[in-house]
Amino acid sequence: MIRRLFYMALGAYIALWVSRRLQALKPDHVARRVAGRASYAAAEARVFATEVRRLAAGREHELRALYGLDSVREIHHDVKDGR
């Protein structure tokens, strides 16, 4: 009796788990997850690119000042491309 109850409970658990996995594979669920991850990756890439441009502009300013090049300018952080 206990053995049958155990296997019935195990079967119900497996059926529930499989149904949830299959639900996650529906196209609208997959599309929603992919869109969320893509927007997060794009936002992170924008932050990274902004930081790289800011650091590159700062380093360029330091090198131009160090070597006495004629076009030493102040760093403007609001300039889009960092030049």
C-alpha positions as CSV (number, residue, x, y, z in Angstrom):
1,M,0.0,0.0,0.0
2,I,2.7,2.4,1.0
3,R,4.7,1.5,-2.1
4,R,1.8,2.3,-4.4
5,L,1.2,5.6,-2.6
6,F,4.9,6.5,-3.1
7,Y,4.9,5.7,-6.8
8,M,1.6,7.6,-7.3
9,A,3.1,10.7,-5.6
10,L,6.3,10.3,-7.6
11,G,4.3,10.1,-10.8
12,A,2.3,13.2,-9.9
13,Y,5.4,15.1,-9.1
14,I,7.1,14.1,-12.4
15,A,3.9,14.9,-14.4
16,L,3.8,18.4,-12.8
17,W,7.5,19.0,-13.4
18,V,7.2,17.9,-17.1
19,S,4.1,20.1,-17.6
20,R,5.9,23.1,-16.3
21,R,8.9,22.4,-18.5
22,L,6.7,22.1,-21.5
23,Q,4.9,25.3,-20.6
24,A,8.2,27.1,-20.5
25,L,8.9,26.0,-24.1
26,K,5.8,27.7,-25.6
27,P,6.8,30.4,-28.2
28,D,5.4,33.3,-26.3
29,H,7.3,32.4,-23.1
30,V,10.5,31.8,-25.0
31,A,10.1,35.1,-26.9
32,R,9.5,37.0,-23.7
33,R,12.6,35.6,-22.0
34,V,14.8,36.3,-25.1
35,A,13.5,39.8,-25.4
36,G,14.2,40.5,-21.7
37,R,17.7,39.1,-21.9
38,A,18.5,41.0,-25.2
39,S,17.3,44.3,-23.7
40,Y,19.5,43.7,-20.6
41,A,22.5,42.9,-22.7
42,A,22.0,46.0,-24.9
43,A,21.8,48.2,-21.8
44,E,25.0,46.6,-20.4
45,A,26.7,47.1,-23.7
46,R,25.7,50.8,-23.8
47,V,27.1,51.3,-20.2
48,F,30.3,49.6,-21.2
49,A,30.8,51.6,-24.3
50,T,30.1,54.9,-22.5
51,E,32.7,54.0,-19.8
52,V,35.3,53.0,-22.4
53,R,34.8,56.3,-24.3
54,R,35.1,58.3,-21.1
55,L,38.3,56.5,-20.0
56,A,39.8,56.7,-23.5
57,A,39.1,60.5,-23.6
58,G,40.7,60.9,-20.2
59,R,43.8,58.9,-21.2
60,E,44.1,60.8,-24.5
61,H,44.0,64.1,-22.6
62,E,46.7,62.9,-20.2
63,L,49.0,61.7,-23.0
64,R,48.5,65.0,-25.0
65,A,49.4,67.0,-21.9
66,L,52.3,64.8,-21.1
67,Y,53.9,65.1,-24.5
68,G,53.0,68.7,-25.0
69,L,50.8,68.2,-28.1
70,D,49.1,71.3,-29.3
71,S,45.4,70.2,-29.1
72,V,45.1,69.6,-25.4
73,R,41.4,70.2,-24.6
74,E,39.4,69.9,-21.4
75,I,37.5,66.7,-21.0
76,H,33.8,67.1,-21.6
77,H,31.9,64.1,-20.2
78,D,28.7,65.1,-22.0
79,V,30.1,64.7,-25.5
80,K,28.6,61.7,-27.1
81,D,31.7,60.1,-28.7
82,G,34.3,61.2,-26.1
83,R,36.3,63.4,-28.5
